[in-house]
């Protein structure tokens, strides 16, 4: 029995890795009205109040959901968005990260992982449901959000959705979508 345990573990790890590579399913489709969000979070280690409607008056919003602050994939994704923050700003877009982490954790994450470049806000269970980004489907995994990025146009409509647990394409996909909004 002990000789099978490493094989079972390896098989389970392979299945989990394969599932993580599959695209997550987000219910909000292109053209749908984005649900309003009012939440608290942090920008550069300081408290930040998120009001999506107010941000949209200034330009498009890249709203990206991530599972958990300070995990390897979420930290790498935050670094990537931070590195591209000047590109988003040049296009008039605001980047906001969201997870179900508490505000004290997000204060640290905004300064360290986000490098003071963009805000992160706390996603309530209602927000996670409204954007249909519960990790593991409708029941969710302890209230965590999956990795889904939305580009929301100034009109409040979803212009693009990219839902995939692998963080590496989220920045390039959202930046391309924001650029296409500029051409319209």
C-alpha positions as CSV (number, residue, x, y, z in Angstrom):
1,X,0.0,0.0,0.0
2,X,2.8,2.4,0.8
3,X,4.3,1.9,-2.7
4,X,1.0,3.1,-4.2
5,X,0.8,6.3,-2.1
6,X,3.4,8.2,-4.1
7,X,1.8,7.1,-7.3
8,X,-1.7,8.2,-6.1
9,X,-0.2,11.5,-4.9
10,X,1.4,12.0,-8.3
11,X,-1.8,11.2,-10.1
12,X,-3.8,13.5,-7.9
13,X,-1.2,16.3,-8.4
14,X,-1.4,15.8,-12.2
15,X,-5.2,15.9,-12.1
16,X,-5.2,19.1,-10.0
17,X,-2.6,20.7,-12.4
18,X,-4.7,19.8,-15.4
19,X,-7.8,21.3,-13.8
20,X,-6.0,24.4,-12.9
21,X,-4.9,24.8,-16.6
22,X,-8.5,24.7,-17.8
23,X,-10.3,28.0,-18.3
24,X,-12.5,29.0,-15.4
25,X,-16.1,29.8,-16.4
26,X,-17.3,33.3,-15.9
27,X,-21.0,34.0,-16.4
28,X,-20.7,37.6,-17.4
29,X,-20.3,37.8,-21.1
30,X,-19.2,40.6,-23.4
31,X,-21.9,43.3,-23.6
32,X,-23.4,42.5,-20.2
33,X,-23.9,45.3,-17.7
34,X,-21.1,45.1,-15.0
35,X,-22.6,44.8,-11.5
36,X,-21.9,47.9,-9.3
37,X,-19.2,47.5,-6.7
38,X,-18.6,49.6,-3.7
39,X,-15.8,48.2,-1.4
40,X,-12.8,49.1,0.6
41,X,-9.2,48.1,-0.1
42,X,-5.8,49.7,-0.4
43,X,-3.6,51.6,-2.8
44,X,0.1,51.9,-1.9
45,X,-0.5,50.6,1.6
46,X,-3.2,53.2,2.3
47,X,-6.9,52.8,2.6
48,X,-8.8,53.1,-0.7
49,X,-12.5,53.2,-1.3
50,X,-13.7,51.6,-4.5
51,X,-16.8,52.9,-6.3
52,X,-16.9,51.3,-9.7
53,X,-19.4,53.8,-11.1
54,X,-17.1,56.7,-10.1
55,X,-14.1,55.1,-11.7
56,X,-15.9,54.4,-15.0
57,X,-16.7,58.1,-15.4
58,X,-12.9,58.6,-15.8
59,X,-12.3,55.7,-18.2
60,X,-12.4,52.0,-18.7
61,X,-11.6,49.7,-15.7
62,X,-9.6,46.5,-15.7
63,X,-11.2,44.5,-12.9
64,X,-9.2,41.4,-12.1
65,X,-10.2,38.8,-9.5
66,X,-7.5,36.7,-7.9
67,X,-7.7,33.9,-5.3
68,X,-5.4,34.9,-2.5
69,X,-2.9,37.6,-1.7
70,X,0.7,36.6,-1.3
71,X,0.3,33.2,-3.0
72,X,2.9,32.6,-5.8
73,X,0.5,33.0,-8.8
74,X,-1.3,36.0,-7.4
75,X,1.9,37.8,-6.5
76,X,3.3,37.1,-10.0
77,X,0.1,38.4,-11.5
78,X,0.2,41.6,-9.4
79,X,3.9,42.2,-10.4
80,X,2.9,41.8,-14.1
81,X,0.0,44.3,-13.7
82,X,2.3,46.7,-11.8
83,X,4.9,46.5,-14.6
84,X,2.2,47.3,-17.2
85,X,0.5,50.0,-15.1
86,X,2.0,52.9,-17.1
87,X,0.6,51.3,-20.3
88,X,-2.8,51.1,-18.8
89,X,-2.7,54.6,-17.5
90,X,-1.6,56.0,-20.9
91,X,-4.8,54.5,-22.3
92,X,-6.9,56.0,-19.6
93,X,-7.6,52.7,-17.9
94,X,-7.7,52.0,-14.1
95,X,-6.6,48.6,-12.9
96,X,-8.2,47.2,-9.8
97,X,-7.4,43.8,-8.3
98,X,-10.0,42.0,-6.1
99,X,-9.9,39.1,-3.7
100,X,-11.7,38.1,-0.6
101,X,-8.7,39.1,1.6
102,X,-9.3,41.5,4.4
103,X,-8.2,45.1,4.1
104,X,-5.1,44.8,6.4
105,X,-3.8,42.0,4.2
106,X,-4.6,44.1,1.1
107,X,-2.7,47.1,2.5
108,X,0.5,45.0,2.6
109,X,-0.2,43.4,-0.8
110,X,-0.8,46.7,-2.5
111,X,2.5,48.1,-1.3
112,X,4.6,44.9,-1.8
113,X,3.1,42.8,-4.6
114,X,1.3,45.6,-6.5
115,X,4.3,47.9,-6.0
116,X,2.1,50.9,-5.1
117,X,0.9,51.0,-8.8
118,X,-2.8,50.1,-8.5
119,X,-5.5,49.4,-5.9
120,X,-6.7,46.1,-4.6
121,X,-10.1,45.8,-2.9
122,X,-11.9,43.3,-0.9
123,X,-14.5,41.2,-2.8
124,X,-17.5,40.3,-0.7
125,X,-19.3,37.0,-1.2
126,X,-22.0,39.1,-3.0
127,X,-19.5,40.6,-5.4
128,X,-18.0,37.2,-6.1
129,X,-21.5,35.8,-6.8
130,X,-22.4,38.9,-8.9
131,X,-19.4,38.4,-11.1
132,X,-19.7,34.6,-11.0
133,X,-16.1,34.1,-10.1
134,X,-16.3,31.7,-7.2
135,X,-13.4,29.3,-7.3
136,X,-14.8,25.9,-7.7
137,X,-18.1,27.0,-9.1
138,X,-21.3,28.2,-7.4
139,X,-20.3,26.7,-4.0
140,X,-16.9,28.2,-4.1
141,X,-13.8,27.2,-2.2
142,X,-13.9,29.0,1.2
143,X,-15.2,32.2,-0.6
144,X,-12.2,32.5,-2.9
145,X,-12.4,34.1,-6.3
146,X,-11.0,32.4,-9.4
147,X,-8.6,34.2,-11.7
148,X,-10.9,36.2,-14.0
149,X,-10.1,39.5,-15.6
150,X,-12.8,41.9,-16.9
151,X,-12.4,45.0,-19.0
152,X,-15.3,47.3,-18.4
153,X,-16.0,50.1,-20.8
154,X,-17.0,53.6,-19.7
155,X,-20.6,52.6,-20.5
156,X,-20.5,50.1,-17.7
157,X,-20.6,47.1,-20.1
158,X,-18.2,44.2,-20.2
159,X,-15.9,44.7,-23.1
160,X,-13.7,41.6,-22.5
161,X,-13.5,38.6,-20.1
162,X,-10.5,36.4,-19.7
163,X,-11.0,33.6,-17.2
164,X,-8.0,31.2,-16.7
165,X,-6.2,30.1,-13.6
166,X,-2.8,30.6,-15.3
167,X,-2.0,34.2,-14.5
168,X,0.4,34.8,-17.4
169,X,-2.0,35.9,-20.2
170,X,-4.2,38.2,-18.1
171,X,-2.2,41.4,-18.5
172,X,-1.6,41.0,-22.3
173,X,-5.3,40.1,-22.9
174,X,-6.7,43.0,-20.9
175,X,-4.2,45.5,-22.3
176,X,-5.2,44.4,-25.9
177,X,-8.8,44.9,-25.0
178,X,-8.3,48.3,-23.6
179,X,-6.4,49.3,-26.7
180,X,-9.3,48.1,-28.8
181,X,-11.6,50.3,-26.8
182,X,-9.5,53.3,-27.7
183,X,-9.9,52.5,-31.4
184,X,-13.7,52.5,-31.3
